[in-house]
Amino acid sequence: MSADADFDLFRTSEDHEALREAVRAVSEAKIAPFAAAVDEESRYPQEAHDALVAADFHAAHVAEEHDGVGADALAVCIIIEEVARVCASSSLIPAVNKLGSLPVILGGSPEINARYMPKLASGEGFFSYGLSEREAGSDTAGMRCRATKDGEDWVLRGSKAWITGAGVSEYYTVLAVTDPDGERGRNISAFVVEKSDEGFTFGEKERKLGIKGSPTRELHFDDVRLPGDRIVGAEGEGLKIALRTLDHTRITIGAQAVGIAQGALDHALAYVKERSQFGKAVADFQGIQFMLADMAMELEAARQMVYVAAAKSERGDADLTFFGAAAKAYASDMAMRVTTDAVQLLGGAGYTRDFPLERMMRDAKITQIYEGTNQIQRVVMARQLLQGLAKG
């Protein structure tokens, strides 16, 4: 193998870079101008929704056989990264569409995929993911939501909490206990719930620190009757499918974190080059340069971790669980540090809403929490190491 071929292993393809340029153009022209208002008004980013659907960036992971784009895992990460660079709330549109639909793609029958994936691909119906509950967050196996067999149907009772996209999405992959007396964790099944199902309602919107444009609400199921063909995979395989999903989608949160951090660094760089103190540009002070260097260094390290994990996701590598958790944890911790430092570099101006840095700092925080807190990610990584499943 030539030296050039070796270097190619660490270079994104021309197609990926062309995609980046296309997403960046859409993001800067049609999403960025509304980002501040979306945050200020805590409203859904409809402009971003429309722009992403028009460009086929809202659910690019859907396979071509279902009239989708068929984008690989790295391409989806690039889309999320570039949108998050200008608006974290808007980046949750492609991220959550993948999260909500991936259990169906990974564990569902050809028939259930043929029913829902074309609708997702066309933008006719978005997907959300119903796993967490108020008393079952990190302890997913402790959920109380129940689905009881009734003839050929299932009757769903209970609730889900912290559901991203709730109320906007048309479809929901929901996890529920189907065998209360069964082995913990192996007694849970997955179902597709439709927004129009009788007895399915939503709680009030959560009032959040960040990502205010992305609605987060509870899901309530009051004897929701589901046809038997709405089950995803076999009975009792739901949690297995759900956790397998997270191995893949945690990487998208890493991509979101990278995008937020990149946006913050871009604004900080522009500011320190223009602002003068003591007769020279702020950027000329060595202390400032050291801060910028550290921010960029950590950002690039996180980006590479996310891209490597995305490649492993696409291949289905055995060590994906470790790398997905590592990419998510490292990138989100990085984003919190970089956005905090970016606010610091602008001084008092960074603390005001005249600049987007304070929004980016608030938005970055959630990446350390959702799709598994970073403490849980470290538990996941440690288990993989101790079981010898993480390879160098």
Long-range contacts (C-beta under 8 A, 24 or more apart in sequence): 10-304, 12-74, 12-78, 12-307, 15-75, 16-74, 16-75, 16-78, 19-71, 19-75, 19-78, 19-79, 20-78, 20-82, 22-55, 23-55, 23-57, 23-78, 23-79, 23-82, 23-83, 24-82, 24-85, 26-51, 26-52, 26-55, 26-57, 27-82, 27-83, 27-85, 27-86, 27-87, 27-90, 28-86, 31-83, 31-86, 31-87, 31-90, 32-86, 32-87, 34-87, 35-86, 35-87, 35-89, 35-90, 35-213, 35-356, 35-359, 36-353, 36-356, 36-359, 38-87, 38-89, 38-90, 38-212, 38-213, 39-89, 39-212, 39-213, 39-359, 40-353, 42-205, 42-207, 42-212, 42-213, 43-213, 44-168, 44-213, 44-214, 44-215, 45-87, 45-89, 45-90, 45-93, 45-213, 45-214, 48-83, 48-87, 48-89, 48-90, 48-93, 49-90, 49-93, 52-83, 52-90, 52-93, 52-94, 53-123, 57-83, 57-94, 58-93, 58-94, 58-97, 58-123, 58-126, 59-94, 59-97, 59-98, 59-101, 59-120, 59-121, 59-123, 59-126, 59-127, 60-94, 61-97, 61-98, 61-101, 61-102, 61-105, 62-101, 62-117, 62-118, 62-120, 62-121, 63-105, 63-117, 66-113, 66-114, 66-117, 66-118, 66-120, 66-121, 67-118, 67-121, 67-122, 68-117, 68-118, 68-120, 68-121, 69-121, 72-310, 72-314, 73-248, 73-251, 73-310, 73-311, 73-313, 73-314, 74-307, 74-310, 74-311, 74-314, 76-252, 76-255, 76-310, 77-251, 77-252, 77-254, 77-255, 77-306, 77-307, 77-310, 78-255, 80-252, 80-255, 80-256, 80-259, 81-255, 81-256, 81-258, 81-259, 81-262, 81-303, 81-306, 82-259, 83-259, 84-255, 84-256, 84-257, 84-258, 84-259, 84-260, 84-263, 85-259, 85-260, 85-262, 85-263, 85-266, 86-263, 87-213, 88-210, 88-211, 88-256, 88-259, 88-260, 88-360, 88-363, 88-364, 89-211, 89-212, 89-213, 89-214, 89-363, 90-213, 91-256, 91-259, 92-164, 92-165, 92-211, 92-214, 92-256, 93-126, 93-165, 94-252, 95-249, 95-252, 95-253, 95-255, 95-256, 96-126, 96-127, 96-128, 96-129, 96-164, 96-165, 96-169, 96-214, 97-126, 97-127, 98-248, 98-249, 98-252, 99-127, 99-128, 99-129, 99-164, 99-245, 99-249, 99-252, 99-371, 100-126, 100-127, 100-128, 100-129, 100-165, 100-169, 100-171, 100-172, 100-173, 101-127, 101-171, 101-173, 102-245, 102-248, 102-249, 103-129, 103-173, 103-190, 103-232, 103-233, 103-241, 103-242, 103-245, 104-173, 104-192, 104-232, 106-241, 106-244, 106-245, 106-248, 107-190, 107-232, 107-233, 107-237, 107-241, 107-244, 108-232, 108-233, 111-229, 112-192, 112-229, 112-230, 112-232, 116-171, 116-192, 119-170, 119-171, 120-171, 124-170, 125-169, 125-170, 125-171, 126-165, 126-168, 126-169, 126-170, 126-171, 127-165, 127-169, 127-170, 127-171, 127-172, 127-173, 128-163, 128-164, 128-165, 128-166, 128-168, 128-169, 128-171, 128-172, 128-173, 129-163, 129-164, 129-172, 129-173, 129-245, 130-160, 130-163, 130-172, 130-173, 130-174, 130-175, 130-193, 130-219, 131-160, 131-175, 131-242, 132-160, 132-161, 132-162, 132-163, 133-158, 133-159, 133-160, 133-161, 134-159, 134-161, 137-161, 137-162, 138-372, 138-373, 138-375, 138-376, 140-175, 140-239, 140-242, 140-243, 141-184, 141-185, 141-188, 141-239, 143-175, 143-176, 143-177, 143-188, 144-177, 145-174, 145-175, 145-176, 145-177, 145-221, 146-176, 146-177, 146-178, 146-180, 147-176, 147-177, 147-178, 147-189, 147-191, 147-226, 148-178, 149-178, 150-225, 152-227, 152-228, 153-225, 153-226, 153-227, 153-228, 154-178, 154-191, 154-225, 154-226, 154-228, 154-230, 154-231, 155-223, 155-224, 155-225, 155-226, 156-191, 156-193, 156-199, 156-221, 156-223, 156-224, 156-225, 156-226, 157-221, 157-222, 157-223, 157-224, 158-221, 159-203, 159-218, 159-219, 159-220, 159-221, 160-218, 160-219, 161-218, 162-206, 162-216, 162-218, 162-370, 163-216, 163-217, 163-218, 163-219, 164-214, 164-215, 164-216, 164-370, 165-214, 165-215, 166-202, 166-203, 166-215, 166-216, 166-217, 166-218, 166-219, 167-202, 167-205, 167-215, 167-217, 168-215, 169-195, 170-194, 170-195, 171-195, 172-219, 173-232, 174-219, 174-221, 175-238, 175-239, 175-242, 176-238, 178-235, 178-236, 178-238, 179-235, 179-236, 182-236, 185-239, 186-236, 186-239, 186-240, 187-236, 188-236, 188-238, 188-239, 188-242, 189-231, 189-232, 189-233, 189-234, 189-235, 189-236, 189-237, 189-238, 190-231, 190-232, 190-233, 190-237, 190-238, 190-241, 190-242, 191-226, 191-230, 191-231, 191-232, 192-226, 192-230, 192-232, 193-219, 193-221, 193-224, 193-226, 193-230, 197-224, 197-225, 197-226, 198-224, 198-225, 199-223, 199-224, 199-225, 200-224, 208-366, 209-362, 209-365, 209-366, 210-359, 210-362, 210-363, 210-364, 210-365, 210-366, 211-363, 211-366, 246-324, 246-371, 246-372, 247-313, 247-320, 247-321, 247-324, 248-313, 248-320, 248-324, 249-371, 250-324, 250-325, 250-327, 250-328, 250-371, 250-372, 250-377, 251-306, 251-309, 251-310, 251-313, 251-324, 251-327, 251-328, 253-328, 253-331, 253-332, 253-367, 253-370, 253-371, 254-302, 254-305, 254-306, 254-309, 254-327, 254-328, 254-330, 254-331, 254-332, 254-367, 255-306, 255-310, 255-331, 256-367, 257-302, 257-328, 257-331, 257-332, 257-334, 257-335, 257-364, 257-367, 258-299, 258-302, 258-303, 258-306, 258-331, 258-334, 258-335, 260-335, 260-339, 260-360, 260-363, 260-364, 260-367, 261-295, 261-299, 261-302, 261-331, 261-334, 261-335, 261-338, 261-339, 261-364, 262-299, 263-356, 263-360, 264-338, 264-339, 264-342, 264-357, 264-360, 264-361, 264-364, 265-292, 265-295, 265-296, 265-299, 265-338, 265-342, 267-342, 267-346, 267-355, 267-356, 267-357, 267-360, 268-292, 268-295, 268-341, 268-342, 268-345, 268-346, 268-357, 271-345, 271-346, 271-349, 271-355, 272-345, 282-345, 288-345, 291-341, 291-344, 291-345, 292-345, 294-341, 295-337, 295-338, 295-341, 295-342, 298-334, 298-337, 298-338, 299-334, 299-338, 301-330, 301-334, 302-327, 302-330, 302-331, 302-334, 302-335, 303-331, 305-330, 305-331, 306-331, 318-389, 318-391, 319-384, 319-389, 319-390, 319-391, 321-380, 321-384, 321-389, 322-380, 322-381, 322-384, 322-385, 322-389, 322-390, 323-390, 325-372, 325-377, 325-378, 325-380, 325-381, 325-384, 326-377, 326-381, 328-367, 328-371, 328-372, 328-374, 328-377, 329-374, 329-377, 329-378, 329-381, 331-367, 332-364, 332-367, 332-368, 332-374, 333-368, 333-374, 335-364, 335-367, 336-361, 336-364, 336-365, 336-367, 336-368, 338-364, 339-363, 339-364
